[in-house]
């Protein structure tokens, strides 16, 4: 019975967060264009892409070593969990690749 109460509270919280995000996405205030100083034109903001690539490869290795140790004892559930984990990390790497983070200059 108590689990159902927590599930209802969690569902209400998800709905509230979803409505807040929807309202933020639909609200367009009258913004004026931002004037950027000339010194900022040469600054590259690509460091976030490199950080994303580093985290994707780093987290993959950190979690794959313990997984490889217990894989035989857990079975297919461990394989499915790691497949989802690698799919999420692959999406991050694909995003960084699309942003040009893997191109050498």
C-alpha positions as CSV (number, residue, x, y, z in Angstrom):
1,X,0.0,0.0,0.0
2,X,2.8,2.4,0.8
3,X,4.5,1.8,-2.5
4,X,1.4,2.9,-4.3
5,X,1.4,6.2,-2.4
6,X,5.1,6.8,-3.3
7,X,4.3,5.9,-6.9
8,X,1.5,8.5,-7.0
9,X,3.7,11.2,-5.5
10,X,6.4,10.3,-8.0
11,X,4.0,10.5,-10.9
12,X,2.7,13.9,-9.8
13,X,6.3,15.2,-9.5
14,X,7.0,13.9,-13.0
15,X,3.9,15.6,-14.4
16,X,4.8,18.9,-12.7
17,X,8.4,18.8,-14.0
18,X,7.1,18.0,-17.5
19,X,4.6,20.8,-17.5
20,X,7.3,23.2,-16.2
21,X,9.6,22.2,-19.0
22,X,6.8,22.5,-21.6
23,X,6.0,26.0,-20.3
24,X,9.6,27.0,-20.5
25,X,9.9,25.6,-24.1
26,X,6.8,27.5,-25.3
27,X,7.5,30.8,-23.6
28,X,9.4,33.1,-25.9
29,X,10.0,36.5,-24.3
30,X,11.0,39.4,-26.5
31,X,14.8,39.1,-26.4
32,X,17.1,41.5,-28.1
33,X,20.2,40.2,-29.9
34,X,23.3,40.0,-27.7
35,X,26.2,42.2,-28.8
36,X,29.4,40.1,-28.5
37,X,32.7,41.9,-28.1
38,X,35.2,41.4,-30.9
39,X,37.6,39.6,-28.6
40,X,35.2,36.7,-28.1
41,X,35.0,35.9,-31.8
42,X,38.3,34.0,-31.7
43,X,37.4,32.0,-28.5
44,X,36.4,28.4,-29.1
45,X,33.7,26.9,-27.0
46,X,34.5,23.3,-28.1
47,X,36.0,22.2,-24.8
48,X,32.6,20.8,-23.7
49,X,32.7,18.4,-26.7
50,X,36.1,17.1,-25.6
51,X,34.9,16.7,-22.1
52,X,31.9,14.7,-23.3
53,X,34.2,12.4,-25.3
54,X,36.5,11.9,-22.3
55,X,33.7,11.1,-20.0
56,X,32.1,8.7,-22.4
57,X,35.2,6.7,-22.8
58,X,36.3,7.0,-19.2
59,X,32.9,5.9,-17.7
60,X,32.7,3.0,-20.1
61,X,36.0,1.6,-18.9
62,X,35.3,2.2,-15.2
63,X,32.0,0.3,-15.3
64,X,33.0,-2.5,-17.8
65,X,35.8,-4.0,-15.6
66,X,33.6,-4.9,-12.6
67,X,30.8,-6.0,-15.0
68,X,33.2,-8.4,-16.7
69,X,34.0,-10.0,-13.4
70,X,30.4,-10.7,-12.4
71,X,28.9,-11.3,-15.9
72,X,29.0,-15.1,-15.7
73,X,27.2,-15.2,-12.3
74,X,24.4,-12.8,-13.3
75,X,23.7,-13.9,-16.8
76,X,21.5,-12.3,-19.4
77,X,20.3,-9.5,-17.1
78,X,23.9,-8.2,-16.9
79,X,24.2,-8.4,-20.7
80,X,21.0,-6.4,-21.2
81,X,22.1,-3.7,-18.6
82,X,25.5,-3.3,-20.2
83,X,23.9,-3.1,-23.7
84,X,21.7,-0.2,-22.5
85,X,24.7,1.5,-20.8
86,X,26.8,1.2,-24.0
87,X,23.9,2.5,-26.1
88,X,23.7,5.6,-24.0
89,X,27.4,6.2,-24.1
90,X,27.4,5.6,-27.9
91,X,24.7,8.3,-28.2
92,X,27.0,10.7,-26.4
93,X,29.9,9.8,-28.7
94,X,27.7,10.1,-31.8
95,X,26.6,13.6,-30.6
96,X,30.2,14.7,-30.1
97,X,31.1,13.2,-33.5
98,X,28.2,15.2,-35.1
99,X,29.5,18.4,-33.4
100,X,32.9,17.9,-35.0
101,X,34.7,16.8,-31.8
102,X,36.5,13.9,-33.4
103,X,37.9,15.9,-36.3
104,X,41.5,16.8,-36.1
105,X,42.4,20.4,-36.9
